[in-house]
Structures are given as C-alpha cells and as structure tokens.
Amino acid sequence: MSGTQSLCCHVHTATRAAAIFYMVYNLLVAMDLTIGVFWKTEPVLISYPDVSLNKGYHVFDISTNFMMLVLMSFSSVLVLISHRKGPMCVMPFVLFMFLDVALSILSLFATPWGLPGTPSYKDALRLALHVKGGAKLEAEELSQVTMIFGVLFVLYILLKVYMLQVSMRSFYALRESRMSACPATENTVMVKLPSYDEALKMKADAVPPVYPEP
C-alpha cells in the first residue's frame, strides 16, 4: 500500500471523489425510494423480490435501505474531513466499500444480497422492456441485454475495487504522515564519554576522605 499516486491522481483526491460519488448516488437512490413510497410505484434503482411482499416486510425493507443509505453517506462525509481529523475517518468508508464489493458479487446469485442501488439483471430486463414499450423481448434481444449487462456489471465491480484500493492507500498514507508529524515525546540527552587516556588524567574527586582509626 505504499505510494500516494493512483493512475493520474493522488490517492486522497481519488478517495474524496469516490466519497462524493457515493453521496450523490445515495441521494438519488433515497429520492427514488421516497418517490416509490409516496406515489406507490416500484422504484427505478431498487429491485424487490418477485414474491408478493406483505406490508410488514415491505416497511422493514424500506427502513433498512434508508438506514444503509444514511450510514454510507455519513462514512462519505467523514472522508471529506479526514485531512483534518486523521486517518480513522477513512476506515468506515473502507469497510463499507469492502462490504459493497462483496455483496455486489453475491447479488449475481440473489438480488436481495446487494446494497441499495446495486444494479441487477432484473433491472436490465425491466429497462429493456420499458425502452421497447412493454413488448416481449425476442431471443436475440434478450441475449444482447444479457451481454451488455454482463460487461457493464464487470466494469461496475472494477470501479468499486478501484475505489476500495485507493481508499485503503489513502488510509495508510494519512497514518504515515500523521506518525511522521508527531514530535518525540521523550527528551534525549547526548553525552560524550571521555577516552581512556582522558579518564586516567581525571582527578578522583568522588573518592571519600580517609578517617583515622580510633
């Protein structure tokens, strides 16, 4: 994790850019969720399971999504003040990035595993149906949607891995700079010891006087 350059920019700059990207994206997902709740429509950026949801499960799912968005946004805000508060402000963002990468990969097998806003194959099919006007997709069109989603999802994962890598390097760089900037806590005294010849010429001032015997 040495070095402070990543591709064409500084690791601190790349980490702050990733944090701003997360905050903007989380804001869009939160707005999408809010519109879906108030207008009783299915959100565009959030996928729900195909099974019918009862009211209690739906409220729980919406609440957890909002909670995750708030925590992810809060960790992004901490990154923006890490240059003044220290490297520990970057650690929550690193943990969320690691969790996001892991759950994004797991979402390929089960959509509910992904964090709020994670793209899924169901979203790609829904978008393709919307573009076609609700008509059924042909076999060739379905294969094209599958190929495009696969390529874009791989690029999405690589982008997340890059954000995780630069955020970890930013943490280590901040920690090293903080440790090097801290002054020494203990005062050291340099004493030059005399040589052997100089020690022989020194007077024995510390020798106690001789007392006469009674």
Secondary structure, 3 states (H helix, E strand, C coil): CCCCEECCEEHHHHHHHHHHHHHHHHHHHHHHHHHHHHHCCCCCCCCCCCCCCCHHHHHHHHHHHHHHHHHHHHHHHHHHCHHHHCHHHCHHHHHHHHHHHHHHHHCCCCHHHCCCCCCCHHHHHHHHHHHCCCCCCCHHHHHHHHHHHHHHHHHHHHHHHHHHHHHHHHHHHHHHHHHHHCCCCCCCCCCCCCCHHHHHHCCCCCCCCCCCCC
